Amino acid sequence: MFNKDIAGRLAKLKTPFYYYDMDMLDKTVGLIRKEAERYSYKIHYALKSNANERILSKISSSGLGADCVSGNEILMALKTGFRAKDIVFAGVGKTDEEIITGINNDIFCFNVESIQEMEVIDKLSSERNYTSRIALRINPDIEAYTHKYITTGIEETKFGINIWELDNVIETLHSLHNIELIGLHFHIGSQIRRMNAFKSLCTRVNELQTWFENRNITIDHINVGGGLGINYDDPDEIPDFEEYFGIFNELLELRSGQTVHFEPGRSVTGQTGSLITRVLYIKNGSHTNFAIVDAGMTDLIRPALYQAHHKIENIISQKAREKYTVVGPICESSDSFGKYIELSLTERGDLLAIRSAGAYGEVMTSNYNLRNKAPAVFSVDL
Ligand SMILES: *Cc1c(COP(=O)(O)O)cnc(C)c1O
């Protein structure tokens, strides 16, 4: 991806910055559309993984819908060309103002996470002579085999409605007249690489479908959320959407007329972005050499927050390889991008690419230490 020509152009720019390979984004979105169309699956891209306006415009223009987790994400989705009828809105803590944003814009569906939230959406809808479409976000109690901070579908996480509460949910629904139940929603976690987790999800969805059917409740759509992982060891690899959708096609037992919705985030944007940073200093330690770079956890927090691993490459040097611990300038010991990493012999001024940073990278930046926000650079502008 970083040939000599591109590296040369990037070397002229002020660092650090996010570099987006728009070709990679095109290919990924093209593939996801092709594989989803086989089964008429509906895709809502999860804005929270990357909300850069140009990336969003590109994704919306390919016809995907949007998955939002805040009122501002709804407004941004609309601004960048997503259609209201393709927007779903999830989140455990929707404020009244955010719910009203959803109502005023007539979005497709609220993914509701508690009984009290159902009551509030009903009240706010009734005050506006409106009927909100909702899906119940059900906590399926499934182990996702991923980092504990990004596991969302086991019992006693804050997400979703527990299965033992469904009787109460149905009773409450009968008393509310300004919400219409149209779907069941699930999202079990993120960076899921073991396909067994999705297989278990299908089994649980089938059980719940029977439960609702036995109570004569019709469900129009099943939304199985996002969570498909990417290969952080091979940043040029596009996730296997064929296998992923194939699992749901094989295992979900749909009722007639039901549609299936997905909310991929990381698998769409993850491999399109790299954080480009310049080496400020090489410092020899007693066990390792430190490569001190000008990007830090304020630009990419995933290693510090989730012990995440990103592949790092020196895109300037071709010299023999050495081991380095790559650290940022922030005054926190966790401000490290990787220990004992093999790089080409690295010198002050070299550029490092921290790969697979397109998702949960730029969106999570902070200005701790009063740092500037790293800008975005697009391959098509070079
Ligand atoms: C974060 C999130 C997603 C996207 O998850 P990825 O792992 O990035 O695919 C989808 N749906 C909901 C409700 C989420 O919170």
Ligand as a Chemical Component Dictionary entry (heavy atoms), coordinates in Angstrom:
data_LIG
# 
_chem_comp.id                   LIG 
_chem_comp.type                 NON-POLYMER 
_chem_comp.pdbx_formal_charge   0 
_chem_comp.three_letter_code    LIG 
# 
loop_
_chem_comp_atom.comp_id 
_chem_comp_atom.atom_id 
_chem_comp_atom.alt_atom_id 
_chem_comp_atom.type_symbol 
_chem_comp_atom.charge 
_chem_comp_atom.model_Cartn_x 
_chem_comp_atom.model_Cartn_y 
_chem_comp_atom.model_Cartn_z 
_chem_comp_atom.pdbx_ordinal 
LIG C1 C1 C 0 -20.584 -0.405 17.946 1  
LIG C2 C2 C 0 -21.853 -0.920 17.413 2  
LIG C3 C3 C 0 -21.886 -1.479 16.131 3  
LIG C4 C4 C 0 -20.674 -1.634 15.249 4  
LIG O1 O1 O 0 -19.768 -2.552 15.757 5  
LIG P1 P1 P 0 -18.495 -3.007 14.900 6  
LIG O2 O2 O 0 -17.797 -3.961 15.799 7  
LIG O3 O3 O 0 -17.692 -1.806 14.607 8  
LIG O4 O4 O 0 -18.993 -3.673 13.667 9  
LIG C5 C5 C 0 -23.107 -1.917 15.669 10 
LIG N1 N1 N 0 -24.228 -1.816 16.402 11 
LIG C6 C6 C 0 -24.228 -1.272 17.635 12 
LIG C7 C7 C 0 -25.492 -1.169 18.377 13 
LIG C8 C8 C 0 -23.043 -0.809 18.185 14 
LIG O5 O5 O 0 -23.040 -0.286 19.408 15 
# 
loop_
_chem_comp_bond.comp_id 
_chem_comp_bond.atom_id_1 
_chem_comp_bond.atom_id_2 
_chem_comp_bond.value_order 
_chem_comp_bond.pdbx_ordinal 
LIG C1 C2 SING 1  
LIG C2 C3 SING 2  
LIG C2 C8 DOUB 3  
LIG C3 C4 SING 4  
LIG C3 C5 DOUB 5  
LIG C4 O1 SING 6  
LIG O1 P1 SING 7  
LIG P1 O2 DOUB 8  
LIG P1 O3 SING 9  
LIG P1 O4 SING 10 
LIG C5 N1 SING 11 
LIG N1 C6 DOUB 12 
LIG C6 C7 SING 13 
LIG C6 C8 SING 14 
LIG C8 O5 SING 15 
# 
